[in-house]
Amino acid sequence: MKILLVEDSATLRHAMSQYIVEAGHTALVAESGEQALQLLEDTPVDMIIMDVEMPGLNGFETTTLIREWLGSHWIPIIFVTGMSDDEDYRKGIEAGGDDYLIKPVSKMIITAKIRAMERIADMRDQLNRLNQELEALSQLDSLTQILNRRTFNEEAQKQWLLAGRKQTHTSVLMIDVDHFKLYNDHYGHPAGDRCLKSITEAIRSCLHRPYDLLGRYGGEEFVVLLPDTDTAGATRVSQCIKNAVAKADIAHEVSPSAERVTVSVGGASCPQTSGYSLEDIIKAADRALYRAKHSGRNQYKIDEMTAHRTVVIAHPDDDVQQLASACLQPHYNLITADTADEALELALNIRPDLLILSPHMRDSGGRFLADRLAQAPRTRATPQLYLGHVEEPPPTQRPSVNLPFEAEELVKMAGQLLGG
């Protein structure tokens, strides 16, 4: 250990320095409190032995300044003094001392005190290491050892704000292991865990910059944030991930779409973060992932974020669907659904900005689609617009456009609900 000895007496400095060296430590010396403070500015030490009675700053005053300067970083400080009453002892402890020795101090006593403080310092260092490890573990997914969802969101938000200040492109990828439930059921959960670890390494191999973020977002779903990356860059990373997973060559005998484990990737790229939130780009990547999965899986879809919002039109009448689509196509990204069950699945997976639906669509259980959407946590805040006559008794009330509708009326109502 490096031990700083602060002592104004040359005789005592020499003697106690010898004690420190003979105990196997390095002695650094200061003749005054002021000199000790200067030395500590440039030299880290592990322990301080402090004389109390010194000209200028005394030991108590020097210790108080040292404790303020070190903040939460603790090093043991032992006072050495000729004062022995209880009041002096109290002042020493309040100033920040850890032990209090009365002069004259023998070699045996000072060596024993150094050894005791060394053990305490070692225990402190070990505790600090354990706390650091626990903090790191709390930020990581226990299985894959990548960022968990909470920590990913926290770190991604910092990158998102930085991109806003620098006005740089940002991309997000959502990655889903195809037919993973079938894999787990067929091969067992231990094999499923090994599969997810292999997928993690495959994804990680495609991320080469220290600020690229990788997190586990759900059971078999991963998320990647790529700062300073445009659509072309997000496409290259997606292709790399697809190839790396294929190279892992994990058998999947029960997959309906491939003989090996594959992934679907959905990406969104935002030229500038102004006007968008991190949730917006993740939601856009989620929509692209849904399209990749429903286009056959084992592929990627990358979207460029624009001012266009996503609207789901759910109506059992094909003519009404086509007319509404023709009116709204220039203004929004459109997805259509013929049944309430299909519309509900779409809404839960892609989280559209607006739902336009027939007021009397019911799911296979006979429940109104509008009410199901209003009750689901992922869609309850999504605005809904009825397209069609609302008859008695009506379902949950929503803004509506009656049939037959005027194109301008539908566009205007949709714009109002979207705040545009």
Secondary structure, DSSP 8 states (H G I E B T S, - for coil): -EEEEE-S-HHHHHHHHHHHHHTT-EEEEESSHHHHHHHHHH---SEEEEES--SSS-HHHHHHHHHHHHTT----EEEEES--SHHHHHHHHHHT-SEEEESS--HHHHHHHHHHHHHHHHHHHHHHHHHHHHHHHHHB-TTT-SB-HHHHHHHHHHHHHHHHHHT--EEEEEEEETTHHHHHHHH-HHHHHHHHHHHHHHHHTT--STT-EEEE-SSSEEEEEEET--HHHHHHHHHHHHHHHHHH--B-TT-SS-SB--EEEEEEEES--TT--HHHHHHHHHHHHHHHHTTTSS-EEEEE--S-EEEEEE-S-HHHHHHHHHHHTTTEEEEEESSHHHHHHHHHHH--SEEEE-TT-B-TTS-BHHHHHHHSTTTTTS-EEEES---SS-SS---EE-SS--HHHHHHHHHHHTT-
